[in-house]
């Protein structure tokens, strides 16, 4: 323990880590946790925060958010990162295509020609985060082209980006003209070309060679089959919110999980696969099958799917769709049992005007997608999870802090309150009963499907690297941002060859040599085939595109 004067002590609370609850104080020095100890054993400190008997958790590492999806990145980071801080988030995993990372001019509807290399967008994204964000952030690139997939090693080394997402529902967009789109607003969400399985394979192959923490993310939902169900539902006159759920039934999610887990297993190098919004019991069966066959597979879900249902007054249009009660209950069980590893908000707000009046339509086919989800995060996990006995407070920390930090490659800095980690924390009042009104919201749209519903459990103070960034003051009706933006960009580094398991490595990640040839051999790959499936790392030439 340091004997120097501390910058801050957070005392009189119960510190929650994934392994248990500890009646300890937290000592902070230079933005890092310096000590965990009884307060009477701590060195003196310049400031003291009284946790008032509440729980003190590591700051939330929200693994999926989409600021800038429908409006300029800078505009959304200004408002939505403040909402995230008020929700207890200290680290945001921002996922975006190349057209939605701050480059100008902003194209509300993108065209194929707008989809370029991430080398052209990264400087703008980095500047926006460093200038306007209330939370720390890392990036997950949403890939569309073979060029982007081939440049994965460059993105990892030069940008510190090691996670890459593939929107599988945009397969139906591949080959469409610029004035065509599927009925999910792909082009309005920044996606211009769509993908095919060749791009998916290239991304998996390149990412496998990165080693930890390289990770391929997929959005599993088969829209190619979904369009058949939509035609039938429309023909039957279905316009209710449940029709959106019936348009994309359980097996369309599970089928993609099975298919792309198989592809990941066949990819040389055993690429880790990360499932966004895993929501059905059928999907969980496929997760377990894939893991049993040796696939390094991680599953994420979000607060909207843990709480809202299509026909209970909480419904909305969202991808993947909200599920009915049996799947909601199965999802909580999967979260508690370890089948689902991570919770991420999937936060996205619609294009302007984004008011409830402009976005809502009782006809689900005309209801606009996009609503504040980060503000659902802790209220749902505390009220519906911890306080109803579905998960423990320790499990909440595992899925909201520890596991997202480990799967993203930020463990050691984010996700815990052990000494040496960033002093990111959120104080929660697990017994605070809140009937949600507009005064409890901080998103730019000013509304939420939470409104009118009562939750027990709410964040009351957020601390980023030892400084308060949001709090529910005694004279305030709800959480409010504190201070100027001081968030920063979080580059991640490749760990290279591993010889053993350590705390920074997520469970089930393959512990193999990064470039060991036997790892990149698969049954059925004859010498002639292997000659055409070897990864050739792109080498960038000064002042120009890469040469191979």
C-alpha positions as CSV (number, residue, x, y, z in Angstrom):
1,X,0.0,0.0,0.0
2,X,1.2,3.5,-0.9
3,X,2.3,5.7,2.0
4,X,1.9,8.9,-0.1
5,X,-1.1,11.2,0.3
6,X,-4.0,9.9,-1.8
7,X,-6.0,12.0,-4.2
8,X,-9.3,10.4,-3.2
9,X,-10.8,7.9,-0.8
10,X,-14.2,6.3,-1.5
11,X,-15.4,5.0,1.8
12,X,-18.4,3.6,3.8
13,X,-19.5,1.4,0.9
14,X,-19.5,-2.3,0.0
15,X,-17.1,-2.9,-2.8
16,X,-18.4,-5.6,-5.3
17,X,-16.0,-7.6,-7.4
18,X,-16.8,-10.7,-9.3
19,X,-15.5,-12.9,-6.5
20,X,-17.5,-11.3,-3.7
21,X,-18.4,-8.3,-1.6
22,X,-15.9,-6.5,0.5
23,X,-16.4,-3.8,3.2
24,X,-13.4,-1.8,2.2
25,X,-12.4,1.7,1.2
26,X,-10.9,2.5,-2.2
27,X,-7.8,4.7,-2.3
28,X,-7.1,6.6,-5.6
29,X,-3.8,8.0,-6.8
30,X,-3.1,9.5,-10.2
31,X,-6.4,8.1,-11.6
32,X,-5.6,4.6,-10.6
33,X,-6.8,2.4,-7.7
34,X,-3.9,2.5,-5.3
35,X,-5.3,0.5,-2.4
36,X,-8.2,-1.5,-1.1
37,X,-8.3,-1.6,2.7
38,X,-10.2,-0.5,5.7
39,X,-10.4,3.2,5.8
40,X,-8.6,3.5,9.1
41,X,-5.5,1.8,7.5
42,X,-5.5,4.2,4.5
43,X,-3.0,7.1,4.1
44,X,-4.5,10.6,4.3
45,X,-6.4,11.8,1.2
46,X,-7.1,15.2,-0.3
47,X,-10.8,14.3,-0.9
48,X,-13.3,11.8,0.5
49,X,-16.5,10.5,-1.0
50,X,-19.0,8.9,1.4
51,X,-20.7,6.0,-0.3
52,X,-23.4,6.1,2.4
53,X,-23.6,2.4,2.8
54,X,-24.3,1.7,-0.9
55,X,-22.6,-0.7,-3.3
56,X,-19.5,0.4,-5.1
57,X,-19.0,-1.4,-8.4
58,X,-16.3,-1.0,-11.1
59,X,-17.4,1.4,-13.8
60,X,-19.6,-0.3,-16.4
61,X,-17.8,-1.4,-19.5
62,X,-20.6,-1.2,-22.1
63,X,-19.5,-3.5,-24.9
64,X,-21.9,-2.2,-27.6
65,X,-23.1,1.3,-28.4
66,X,-23.8,3.0,-31.7
67,X,-23.4,6.8,-31.3
68,X,-23.4,8.5,-34.7
69,X,-25.5,5.8,-36.3
70,X,-28.1,8.2,-37.7
71,X,-26.6,11.7,-37.0
72,X,-23.1,13.1,-37.1
73,X,-20.7,11.2,-34.7
74,X,-19.7,14.4,-33.0
75,X,-23.3,15.4,-32.2
76,X,-24.1,12.0,-30.7
77,X,-20.9,11.7,-28.7
78,X,-21.7,15.1,-27.1
79,X,-25.1,14.1,-25.8
80,X,-25.1,10.3,-25.6
81,X,-21.8,9.9,-23.8
82,X,-23.2,12.2,-21.1
83,X,-26.3,9.9,-20.9
84,X,-23.9,6.9,-20.7
85,X,-22.0,8.5,-17.8
86,X,-25.3,9.1,-16.0
87,X,-26.1,5.4,-16.5
88,X,-22.9,4.3,-14.7
89,X,-20.8,3.7,-17.8
90,X,-17.1,4.7,-17.7
91,X,-16.0,2.7,-20.8
92,X,-18.0,2.6,-24.1
93,X,-17.4,0.0,-26.8
94,X,-18.4,2.0,-29.9
95,X,-19.3,0.0,-33.0
96,X,-19.5,1.8,-36.3
97,X,-19.0,1.5,-40.0
98,X,-16.4,3.7,-41.7
99,X,-19.1,6.2,-42.8
100,X,-20.2,6.9,-39.2
101,X,-16.9,7.8,-37.5
102,X,-16.8,11.6,-37.8
103,X,-15.6,12.1,-41.4
104,X,-17.2,15.1,-43.2
105,X,-19.4,15.8,-44.9
106,X,-21.9,13.5,-43.1
107,X,-24.0,11.5,-45.6
108,X,-27.5,10.8,-44.1
109,X,-27.9,8.0,-46.6
110,X,-24.7,6.4,-47.8
111,X,-23.8,5.0,-51.2
112,X,-21.4,2.2,-52.2
113,X,-18.7,4.7,-53.1
114,X,-18.7,6.1,-49.5
115,X,-17.4,2.8,-48.1
116,X,-13.6,3.3,-47.9
117,X,-10.7,2.2,-45.7
118,X,-10.9,2.9,-42.0
119,X,-7.5,4.6,-42.4
120,X,-9.5,7.5,-43.7
121,X,-11.9,7.7,-40.8
122,X,-9.9,6.8,-37.7
123,X,-8.3,10.3,-37.2
124,X,-11.7,11.9,-37.1
125,X,-13.1,9.3,-34.7
126,X,-10.1,9.6,-32.4
127,X,-10.4,13.4,-32.3
128,X,-14.2,13.4,-31.6
129,X,-13.7,10.9,-28.7
130,X,-10.8,12.9,-27.2
131,X,-12.7,16.2,-27.5
132,X,-16.3,15.5,-26.7
133,X,-16.7,12.2,-24.9
134,X,-17.8,12.0,-21.2
135,X,-16.6,8.4,-21.0
136,X,-13.5,6.5,-22.2
137,X,-14.1,4.6,-25.4
138,X,-12.7,1.9,-27.7
139,X,-13.7,1.1,-31.2
140,X,-15.1,-2.0,-33.0
141,X,-15.0,-1.6,-36.7
142,X,-18.1,-2.7,-38.7
143,X,-16.6,-4.2,-41.8
144,X,-18.2,-4.4,-45.3
145,X,-15.5,-4.9,-47.9
146,X,-12.6,-7.3,-48.7
147,X,-10.2,-4.3,-48.5
148,X,-11.3,-3.6,-45.0
149,X,-10.9,-7.2,-44.0
150,X,-7.4,-7.5,-45.5
151,X,-6.4,-4.4,-43.6
152,X,-7.3,-5.9,-40.2
153,X,-3.6,-6.3,-39.2
154,X,-3.0,-2.6,-40.0
155,X,-6.0,-1.5,-38.0
156,X,-4.7,-3.5,-35.0
157,X,-1.2,-2.2,-35.1
158,X,-1.9,1.4,-36.1
159,X,-5.3,2.1,-34.6
160,X,-5.3,-0.2,-31.6
161,X,-8.5,-1.8,-32.9
162,X,-8.7,-5.5,-32.4
163,X,-12.5,-6.3,-32.7
164,X,-14.4,-6.4,-35.9
165,X,-18.1,-6.7,-36.4
166,X,-20.1,-8.2,-39.3
167,X,-23.8,-7.3,-39.8
168,X,-25.0,-10.6,-41.3
169,X,-28.4,-9.1,-42.1
170,X,-26.8,-6.9,-44.7
171,X,-26.0,-10.0,-46.8
172,X,-29.3,-9.1,-48.5
173,X,-27.9,-5.7,-49.4
174,X,-24.9,-7.1,-51.3
175,X,-25.2,-6.2,-55.0
176,X,-28.2,-3.8,-54.6
177,X,-28.1,-0.5,-56.4
178,X,-27.5,2.7,-54.4
179,X,-31.2,3.5,-54.4
180,X,-32.3,0.1,-53.1
181,X,-32.3,-1.1,-49.4
182,X,-33.7,-3.8,-47.3
183,X,-36.5,-2.6,-44.9
184,X,-34.0,-2.2,-42.1
185,X,-32.5,1.2,-42.9
186,X,-29.0,0.0,-43.7
187,X,-27.9,2.9,-45.9
188,X,-29.3,5.3,-43.4
189,X,-27.3,3.5,-40.6
190,X,-24.1,4.0,-42.6
191,X,-23.9,0.6,-44.4
192,X,-23.4,1.0,-48.1
193,X,-22.4,-2.3,-49.7
194,X,-23.4,-5.3,-47.5
195,X,-21.2,-8.4,-47.1
196,X,-21.0,-11.9,-48.3
197,X,-19.4,-15.0,-46.8
198,X,-16.2,-14.3,-48.6
199,X,-15.7,-11.1,-46.6
200,X,-16.7,-12.9,-43.5
201,X,-14.1,-15.6,-44.0
202,X,-11.4,-13.0,-44.8
203,X,-12.2,-11.2,-41.6
204,X,-12.1,-14.4,-39.6
205,X,-8.9,-15.5,-41.2
206,X,-7.1,-12.2,-40.6
207,X,-8.4,-11.8,-37.0
208,X,-7.3,-15.4,-36.1
209,X,-3.7,-14.4,-36.9
210,X,-3.8,-11.4,-34.5
211,X,-4.0,-13.6,-31.4
212,X,-5.6,-12.2,-28.2
213,X,-7.5,-10.0,-28.0
214,X,-8.5,-10.3,-31.7
215,X,-12.2,-11.0,-31.9
216,X,-14.8,-11.2,-34.7
217,X,-18.3,-10.1,-33.7
218,X,-21.5,-11.0,-35.6
219,X,-25.1,-9.9,-35.5
220,X,-26.8,-13.3,-36.0
221,X,-30.2,-12.8,-37.7
222,X,-31.1,-14.2,-41.1
223,X,-33.0,-11.4,-42.9
224,X,-32.9,-13.4,-46.1
225,X,-35.5,-15.8,-44.6
226,X,-37.0,-13.0,-42.5
227,X,-38.3,-11.3,-45.7
228,X,-40.5,-14.3,-46.4
229,X,-42.1,-14.1,-43.0
230,X,-42.6,-10.4,-43.4
231,X,-44.4,-10.8,-46.7
232,X,-46.8,-13.3,-45.1
233,X,-47.4,-11.2,-42.0
234,X,-48.1,-8.1,-44.1
235,X,-50.5,-10.1,-46.3
236,X,-52.3,-11.3,-43.2
237,X,-52.8,-7.7,-42.1
238,X,-50.5,-8.0,-39.0
239,X,-49.4,-4.5,-37.9
240,X,-49.0,-5.1,-34.2
241,X,-45.7,-4.9,-32.4
242,X,-45.6,-8.7,-32.1
243,X,-45.4,-9.0,-35.9
244,X,-41.8,-7.7,-35.7
245,X,-41.0,-10.6,-33.4
246,X,-42.7,-13.1,-35.6
247,X,-40.9,-11.7,-38.6
248,X,-37.6,-12.9,-37.2
249,X,-38.4,-16.1,-35.2
250,X,-36.0,-17.9,-32.9
251,X,-34.4,-20.2,-35.5
252,X,-33.2,-17.3,-37.7
253,X,-30.9,-16.2,-34.9
254,X,-29.9,-19.8,-34.0
255,X,-29.2,-20.7,-37.6
256,X,-26.7,-18.0,-38.0
257,X,-25.0,-18.9,-34.8
258,X,-24.7,-22.5,-35.9
259,X,-23.5,-21.6,-39.4
260,X,-20.9,-19.1,-38.5
261,X,-19.6,-21.0,-35.4
262,X,-18.9,-23.8,-37.9
263,X,-17.1,-21.3,-40.2
264,X,-15.1,-20.0,-37.2
265,X,-14.2,-23.6,-36.3
266,X,-12.9,-24.2,-39.9
267,X,-11.0,-21.0,-40.1
268,X,-7.2,-21.6,-39.7
269,X,-6.2,-20.3,-36.2
270,X,-9.5,-20.8,-34.3
271,X,-10.8,-17.3,-34.4
272,X,-12.8,-16.2,-31.3
273,X,-16.4,-15.5,-32.2
274,X,-18.6,-13.0,-30.3
275,X,-22.3,-13.0,-30.6
276,X,-24.2,-9.7,-30.3
277,X,-27.7,-9.8,-28.8
278,X,-28.1,-13.5,-28.2
279,X,-31.7,-13.7,-27.1
280,X,-33.4,-17.1,-27.5
281,X,-33.4,-20.6,-25.9
282,X,-32.7,-22.1,-29.2
283,X,-29.7,-19.9,-29.6
284,X,-28.3,-21.0,-26.3
285,X,-28.4,-24.6,-27.5
286,X,-26.3,-23.7,-30.4
287,X,-23.8,-21.8,-28.2
288,X,-23.3,-24.9,-26.1
289,X,-22.9,-27.2,-29.1
290,X,-20.3,-24.9,-30.6
291,X,-18.3,-24.6,-27.4
292,X,-18.4,-28.4,-27.0
293,X,-16.9,-28.6,-30.5
294,X,-14.0,-26.3,-29.5
295,X,-15.2,-23.0,-30.8
296,X,-14.0,-20.0,-28.7
297,X,-17.4,-18.4,-28.5
298,X,-18.8,-15.6,-26.4
299,X,-22.4,-14.5,-26.1
300,X,-23.7,-11.0,-25.3
301,X,-27.2,-9.8,-24.6
302,X,-28.7,-6.4,-23.7
303,X,-31.0,-4.9,-21.1
304,X,-33.8,-4.3,-23.6
305,X,-34.1,-8.1,-24.3
306,X,-33.9,-8.9,-20.5
307,X,-36.9,-6.7,-19.8
308,X,-39.1,-5.6,-22.7
309,X,-41.6,-7.7,-24.6
310,X,-43.4,-6.9,-27.9
311,X,-46.9,-6.7,-26.5
312,X,-46.7,-5.5,-22.9
313,X,-46.5,-1.8,-23.3
314,X,-42.7,-1.8,-23.5
315,X,-42.4,-2.9,-27.1
316,X,-40.6,-1.2,-29.9
317,X,-38.9,-1.9,-33.2
318,X,-35.4,-3.2,-32.6
319,X,-32.9,-5.6,-34.2
320,X,-32.9,-8.4,-33.2
321,X,-36.5,-8.2,-32.1
322,X,-37.8,-8.2,-28.6
323,X,-38.8,-11.7,-27.5
324,X,-41.7,-13.1,-25.6
325,X,-41.8,-14.2,-21.9
326,X,-40.5,-17.7,-22.3
327,X,-37.3,-16.5,-24.0
328,X,-36.9,-13.6,-21.5
329,X,-36.9,-16.1,-18.7
330,X,-34.5,-18.4,-20.6
331,X,-32.2,-15.4,-21.2
332,X,-32.0,-14.6,-17.4
333,X,-31.2,-18.3,-16.7
334,X,-28.5,-18.3,-19.5
335,X,-27.0,-15.1,-18.0
336,X,-26.9,-16.6,-14.5
337,X,-25.5,-20.0,-15.8
338,X,-22.6,-18.5,-17.8
339,X,-24.0,-19.3,-21.3
340,X,-24.3,-15.6,-21.8
341,X,-21.1,-13.9,-20.9
342,X,-21.6,-10.2,-21.4
343,X,-24.3,-7.5,-21.3
344,X,-24.1,-4.5,-23.7
345,X,-26.6,-1.8,-24.1
346,X,-26.7,-1.7,-28.0
347,X,-27.5,2.0,-27.5
348,X,-28.7,3.9,-30.6
349,X,-31.0,6.9,-31.0
350,X,-32.9,7.6,-34.2
351,X,-32.4,10.4,-36.7
352,X,-33.8,13.8,-36.1
353,X,-36.5,14.6,-35.3
354,X,-36.2,11.9,-32.7
355,X,-39.1,12.8,-30.4
356,X,-41.5,10.1,-29.3
357,X,-44.3,11.7,-31.3
358,X,-42.2,11.6,-34.5
359,X,-40.9,8.1,-34.1
360,X,-43.9,6.2,-32.7
361,X,-46.5,4.5,-35.0
362,X,-49.0,1.9,-33.9
363,X,-48.3,0.2,-37.2
364,X,-45.0,-1.6,-36.5
365,X,-43.9,-1.4,-40.2
366,X,-44.0,2.4,-39.9
367,X,-42.5,2.7,-36.4
368,X,-39.0,4.1,-36.5
369,X,-36.2,2.2,-34.9
370,X,-33.8,3.6,-32.3
371,X,-34.4,4.4,-28.6
372,X,-32.1,5.1,-25.6
373,X,-30.9,1.7,-24.3
374,X,-27.9,2.6,-22.2
375,X,-30.2,4.2,-19.6
376,X,-31.9,0.8,-19.2
377,X,-28.6,-0.9,-18.3
378,X,-28.4,-0.8,-14.5
379,X,-32.1,-0.3,-13.7
380,X,-32.9,-3.6,-15.5
381,X,-30.0,-5.6,-14.1
382,X,-30.6,-4.3,-10.6
383,X,-34.4,-4.3,-10.5
384,X,-35.2,-7.3,-12.7
385,X,-32.0,-9.3,-12.0
386,X,-30.5,-8.7,-8.5
387,X,-33.6,-7.7,-6.6
388,X,-35.7,-10.5,-8.1
389,X,-33.0,-13.1,-7.3
390,X,-32.2,-14.0,-11.0
391,X,-28.6,-13.0,-10.7
392,X,-26.3,-12.0,-7.8
393,X,-24.6,-8.6,-7.5
394,X,-21.3,-10.4,-8.2
395,X,-22.7,-11.8,-11.4
396,X,-23.8,-8.3,-12.4
397,X,-20.2,-7.2,-12.1
398,X,-18.9,-10.2,-14.0
399,X,-21.1,-9.6,-17.1
400,X,-21.1,-5.8,-17.0
401,X,-17.5,-5.0,-16.0
402,X,-15.1,-7.9,-15.9
403,X,-16.1,-10.0,-18.9
404,X,-16.5,-7.1,-21.3
405,X,-13.0,-5.8,-20.3
406,X,-11.5,-9.3,-20.8
407,X,-13.2,-10.0,-24.2
408,X,-12.2,-6.5,-25.5
409,X,-8.6,-6.7,-24.3
410,X,-8.9,-4.0,-21.6
411,X,-8.5,-6.2,-18.6
412,X,-5.7,-4.9,-16.4
413,X,-6.9,-1.3,-16.9
414,X,-10.7,-1.6,-17.0
415,X,-13.4,-3.8,-15.4
416,X,-12.2,-4.1,-11.8
417,X,-11.3,-2.2,-8.7
418,X,-8.2,-4.1,-7.9
419,X,-5.0,-2.0,-7.3
420,X,-3.5,-0.9,-10.6
421,X,-6.8,-0.6,-12.5
422,X,-8.2,2.7,-13.5
423,X,-10.2,4.3,-10.7
424,X,-13.5,3.9,-12.6
425,X,-16.5,3.2,-10.4
426,X,-20.3,3.5,-10.0
427,X,-22.1,3.8,-6.7
428,X,-25.5,2.2,-6.9
429,X,-28.5,2.5,-4.5
430,X,-29.9,-1.0,-4.9
431,X,-33.0,0.0,-2.9
432,X,-33.9,3.3,-4.6
433,X,-37.4,3.0,-6.2
434,X,-37.8,5.1,-9.3
435,X,-40.9,5.6,-11.4
436,X,-39.3,6.8,-14.6
437,X,-40.1,10.2,-15.9
438,X,-38.4,12.5,-18.3
439,X,-36.5,14.0,-15.4
440,X,-34.6,10.8,-15.1
441,X,-33.4,10.8,-18.8
442,X,-30.4,12.4,-20.4
443,X,-30.5,11.2,-24.0
444,X,-31.0,13.7,-26.8
445,X,-34.3,12.2,-27.8
446,X,-35.8,13.0,-24.4
447,X,-38.0,9.9,-24.1
448,X,-37.6,6.2,-23.3
449,X,-39.7,3.0,-23.2
450,X,-38.8,3.1,-19.5
451,X,-41.1,6.0,-18.8
452,X,-44.0,5.2,-16.5
453,X,-42.4,2.0,-15.3
454,X,-41.0,1.5,-11.8
455,X,-37.5,0.1,-11.1
456,X,-35.8,-0.7,-7.8
457,X,-32.1,0.1,-8.1
458,X,-30.4,3.0,-9.7
459,X,-26.8,4.5,-10.2
460,X,-26.2,7.6,-8.0
461,X,-22.6,8.5,-8.8
462,X,-20.2,7.7,-11.6
463,X,-16.4,8.2,-11.2
464,X,-14.0,8.1,-14.2
465,X,-10.3,7.8,-13.3
466,X,-10.8,9.3,-9.9
467,X,-13.1,12.2,-10.9
468,X,-16.9,12.4,-10.7
469,X,-18.5,12.5,-14.1
470,X,-22.2,12.2,-13.1
471,X,-24.2,12.1,-9.9
472,X,-27.7,12.2,-8.4
473,X,-27.3,15.2,-6.1
474,X,-29.5,15.7,-3.1
475,X,-31.3,18.6,-4.9
476,X,-31.5,16.9,-8.3
477,X,-34.5,14.9,-9.7
478,X,-32.1,12.4,-11.3
479,X,-28.5,11.7,-12.5
480,X,-26.8,14.6,-14.2
481,X,-23.4,15.0,-15.9
482,X,-20.6,16.6,-13.8
483,X,-17.7,18.6,-15.3
484,X,-16.4,19.0,-18.8
485,X,-15.8,15.9,-21.1
486,X,-12.6,14.1,-20.1
487,X,-13.0,10.8,-21.8
488,X,-10.2,9.4,-23.9
489,X,-9.7,6.9,-26.7
490,X,-8.5,3.4,-25.6
491,X,-6.2,1.7,-28.0
492,X,-5.7,-2.0,-27.5
493,X,-2.5,-3.9,-28.0
494,X,-1.9,-7.4,-29.3
495,X,-0.5,-9.8,-26.7
496,X,1.2,-12.1,-29.1
497,X,2.1,-15.7,-28.1
498,X,0.8,-17.0,-24.9
499,X,2.2,-20.0,-23.1
500,X,-0.3,-20.2,-20.2
501,X,-3.6,-18.9,-18.9
502,X,-3.6,-15.6,-16.9
503,X,-6.1,-13.2,-15.5
504,X,-6.1,-11.0,-18.6
505,X,-7.2,-13.8,-20.9
506,X,-11.0,-14.5,-21.1
507,X,-12.1,-18.0,-20.4
508,X,-12.0,-20.4,-23.4
509,X,-9.8,-18.2,-25.6
510,X,-7.4,-20.5,-27.5
511,X,-3.9,-20.4,-25.9
512,X,-2.0,-21.1,-29.0
513,X,1.1,-19.7,-30.7
514,X,0.2,-16.7,-32.8
515,X,2.0,-17.9,-36.0
516,X,2.5,-21.6,-35.2
517,X,1.9,-23.5,-38.5
518,X,0.1,-26.5,-37.1
519,X,-2.6,-24.2,-35.6
520,X,-3.4,-23.1,-39.1
521,X,-3.9,-26.5,-40.6
522,X,-7.4,-28.0,-40.9
523,X,-8.6,-31.5,-42.0
524,X,-9.6,-31.3,-45.7
525,X,-7.1,-28.6,-46.6
526,X,-4.9,-30.4,-49.1
527,X,-1.6,-28.8,-50.2
528,X,-3.2,-27.4,-53.3
529,X,-6.0,-25.7,-51.3
530,X,-3.6,-24.5,-48.6
531,X,-1.5,-22.7,-51.3
532,X,-4.6,-20.5,-52.0
533,X,-5.7,-20.0,-48.4
534,X,-2.6,-18.6,-46.8
535,X,-3.0,-15.2,-45.2
536,X,-0.8,-12.5,-46.8
537,X,-0.4,-9.6,-44.4
538,X,-0.8,-6.3,-46.1
539,X,2.2,-4.0,-45.9
540,X,1.4,-0.3,-46.4
541,X,3.5,1.7,-48.7
542,X,4.3,5.3,-47.8
543,X,1.8,7.7,-49.4
544,X,-0.3,5.0,-50.9
545,X,-2.4,1.8,-50.6
546,X,-1.0,-1.4,-49.3
547,X,1.0,-3.8,-51.5
548,X,0.9,-7.6,-51.3
